[in-house]
Amino acid sequence: MLSSTLGELFSLGTLLPSITAATRRLHDTNRSGWWQLIVFIPVLGWIVLIVFLAQESKFQIEN
């Protein structure tokens, strides 16, 4: 029971940082963070989001 509770606390503790990291990554590809809601479309939504997150950034970093 303790292990289950710790697992749930860990999941809740990492949920917000995961959402914010994905939002920043989507902004790097010139997309809104709202695109994360596409995961609610079964199977296809996850595939589309993974493709969006894996694309190259649209911004140039100057040295």
C-alpha positions as a printed NumPy array, in Angstrom:
array([[  0.   ,   0.   ,   0.   ],
       [  2.878,   2.367,   0.781],
       [  4.469,   1.663,  -2.585],
       [  1.221,   2.464,  -4.381],
       [  0.842,   5.738,  -2.491],
       [  4.427,   6.76 ,  -3.226],
       [  3.931,   5.932,  -6.894],
       [  0.848,   8.134,  -7.076],
       [  2.633,  11.005,  -5.302],
       [  5.548,  10.702,  -7.704],
       [  3.183,  10.782, -10.681],
       [  1.451,  13.889,  -9.387],
       [  4.79 ,  15.528,  -8.602],
       [  6.109,  15.028, -12.119],
       [  2.888,  15.878, -13.959],
       [  3.235,  19.678, -13.932],
       [  6.939,  19.752, -14.91 ],
       [  6.186,  17.337, -17.779],
       [  3.369,  19.539, -19.045],
       [  5.5  ,  22.676, -18.884],
       [  8.448,  21.009, -20.649],
       [  6.187,  19.788, -23.453],
       [  4.644,  23.268, -23.756],
       [  8.094,  24.844, -24.105],
       [  9.064,  22.258, -26.7  ],
       [  5.89 ,  22.9  , -28.691],
       [  6.582,  26.645, -28.564],
       [ 10.054,  25.914, -29.992],
       [  8.343,  24.354, -33.003],
       [  5.976,  27.357, -33.395],
       [  2.947,  25.529, -32.004],
       [  0.693,  26.368, -29.11 ],
       [  0.919,  24.39 , -25.89 ],
       [ -2.755,  23.566, -26.362],
       [ -1.671,  20.933, -28.918],
       [ -1.045,  18.666, -25.918],
       [ -4.8  ,  18.122, -25.72 ],
       [ -4.576,  16.078, -28.926],
       [ -3.6  ,  13.078, -26.778],
       [ -7.284,  12.653, -25.94 ],
       [ -7.791,  11.323, -29.477],
       [ -7.093,   7.591, -29.089],
       [ -3.809,   6.301, -30.606],
       [ -3.543,   8.961, -33.345],
       [ -3.258,  11.78 , -30.814],
       [ -0.185,  10.279, -29.126],
       [  1.5  ,   9.69 , -32.474],
       [  0.89 ,  13.265, -33.647],
       [  2.142,  14.738, -30.365],
       [  5.321,  12.632, -30.455],
       [  5.997,  13.782, -34.029],
       [  5.459,  17.426, -33.019],
       [  7.776,  17.103, -30.017],
       [ 10.49 ,  15.388, -32.069],
       [ 10.636,  18.039, -34.778],
       [ 13.566,  20.39 , -35.078],
       [ 13.32 ,  23.778, -33.4  ],
       [ 12.35 ,  26.725, -35.608],
       [ 14.558,  29.166, -33.69 ],
       [ 18.241,  29.76 , -34.345],
       [ 20.604,  29.906, -31.388],
       [ 23.465,  32.317, -31.957],
       [ 26.845,  31.862, -30.267]])
